[in-house]
Amino acid sequence: MREQIYLAYSTRASDRGPHASQFDNGPVLWQLLQDRRRYASLLGYTDFAQMAIEPEQAESTAQVMAFLHEQLQRHQDAFRGDTQQLEAFAARQGFSELHPWDYPYLAEKLREHTTGLSRQALSAWFPMQSTFSQLLLIAKDLFGVEFIERRDVPTWHSDVRLFEAREWGETIGHLYFDPFEEPGRDGYPNTTTLRNRRITAEGRPRHPIAVLHGWLPRPADDKPVLLNHMQLRILCHEFGHCLHHLLTRAEYRDISGITELSRDTCEFAGMLFEQWCFTREGLVRLSSHHPSGKPLPEEVADRILAFVDTQASWETAALLRNALFDIELHRSHGDGRTVQQVFDQISAQVGHLPTTGQERWPNALDYMVTGYAARIYAYIWSKELALKTFQRFKRDGLFNGTTGRELRETVFGLGDSRPLSESVRVFTGSEAIIAPAA
């Protein structure tokens, strides 16, 4: 069954697998690449990647490639260590040979074996509603902004909640929380914006509005929605986007909203707020056991951290592979290689991720058509800045209001009026975090 699911998933929307050619995205992707290259050429660029990166923090495609290869080298020891650990565990489980579909299964078994936890047991500590309430309180501690629920305003669904953000008793913005999946929606978590902050010609503020769209199945019989660690990370990530949008002080809508930011800037706040999920203190603060309501014991928090850290390199390798493939594909399209050939060559460079040779991962790489073409690297780039920023909170205190307010003033409050890398440098007191282009 693992083999069947793996082969169906890894060949979806392609000319291979159980649905071969039925939903083949190959010709669509090829046409997109042709059109993008022509579009870039008409505007005077050598390739689409060069055009896509111009508004980004990155200075050139060469800098992005160098950054990604440096990241790849940095993780080689983790790749080797996880492979050796998994193979040794597999041998003890009676596996004489490993196939690509065995790796995720065994990695999960190894996490459970190492920590004595399962994802289901872990989820009991993070009911969605109480966890979200804690996120609002964390925002108050860090930034001095209070979120007041407005029940007097109609919304598009009874599950949607509206919060008014207030500072010193004054309204500064609004946040809609729409946690559940809906028919006809793409099923991915995301943050959208309904209005950017601006000051009108009459001198009146127009407050920003953010919407946190969830992706979780709507519960039956009023049962609580319990979050596993990945879902917790996603909730914190999207909440970070919302805060980035709401906490700006910029007076012009063209620089105040997160939709105006480059991709390798706008992912920063999401990546930053994920980091609280990788600390004992953060997990304890966000927890409330169902059904007892008790906070997470520190010993269990440590086991959760061990659970998510065990065999974590596969996620890292997949993101690096996709980012390298994406930038190389849009940089080199037209050199005679097929999309799959580019992917196979990048996959061989990254290594670590086992394949059968039948996979067609590019055909279902949705980032190609969701505004991240030639910019998947933004997640890795912004995470590097987020990790450096989070070091100050680890030093000063994870919920230190003074540090939080400084973050707002030096980073969030400025909108797009200053490059993020410069704002992070000011906040951290560090030199350049990402090496400039050669």
Secondary structure as UniProt FT lines:
FT   HELIX           2..10
FT   TURN            11..13
FT   TURN            18..22
FT   HELIX           26..42
FT   TURN            43..44
FT   HELIX           48..53
FT   TURN            54..55
FT   HELIX           61..74
FT   HELIX           76..92
FT   TURN            93..94
FT   TURN            100..101
FT   HELIX           102..115
FT   HELIX           119..123
FT   TURN            124..125
FT   HELIX           128..143
FT   STRAND          146..150
FT   TURN            158..159
FT   STRAND          161..167
FT   TURN            168..169
FT   STRAND          170..180
FT   TURN            183..184
FT   STRAND          190..195
FT   STRAND          198..199
FT   TURN            201..202
FT   STRAND          205..206
FT   STRAND          209..216
FT   TURN            221..222
FT   HELIX           229..246
FT   HELIX           253..256
FT   HELIX           258..260
FT   HELIX           263..274
FT   HELIX           275..278
FT   HELIX           280..286
FT   TURN            290..292
FT   HELIX           298..309
FT   TURN            310..312
FT   HELIX           313..332
FT   TURN            333..334
FT   HELIX           339..350
FT   HELIX           361..364
FT   HELIX           366..369
FT   TURN            370..371
FT   TURN            373..374
FT   TURN            376..377
FT   HELIX           378..396
FT   TURN            398..399
FT   HELIX           401..410
FT   HELIX           412..414
FT   TURN            415..416
FT   HELIX           420..428
//
